[in-house]
Amino acid sequence: MDEAVKCRSVELARACYNDATSVLQDILISLIS
């Protein structure tokens, strides 16, 4: 049970991190151009 929750939270954290980095990249690109 705990392991499944841990894996799920890790996947969510990774997805949120990817979303945040993509948003930051979009902002940087818009600032540069």
Residue pairs with C-beta under 8 A, 6 or more apart in sequence:
none
